[in-house]
């Protein structure tokens, strides 16, 4: 099993920045891809950014150029740097990890990001 704990959410004004962190523990050696998803009120959960074990990132079109995903394997942590935040970025952000060999998915409990003036 893998446990994921997010931190770094909060209230920020439009145009501001936040950095989310996700610390992984447990059977971390099974983890391949990691990523961030978000779910806004009344909407489905959507992928924001993912990063492979080879540090290859992908981004949703809505966050390209504003968000950066990174990974520190020594600390078993994945980050999401969010810049130029917009009110439509308001959501609960969830950390995700995939273990391909066991076809397993793991989720954190989420951290709330609110972008409002």
Secondary structure, DSSP 4 states (H G I P E B T S, - for coil): -EEEEEE--EEE-TT--EEEEEEEEESGGG---EEEEEE-TTS--EEEEEE-TT--EEE-TTTTTTEEEEEETTTTEEEEEE-S--GGG-EEEEEEEEEGGGTEEEE---EEEEE--
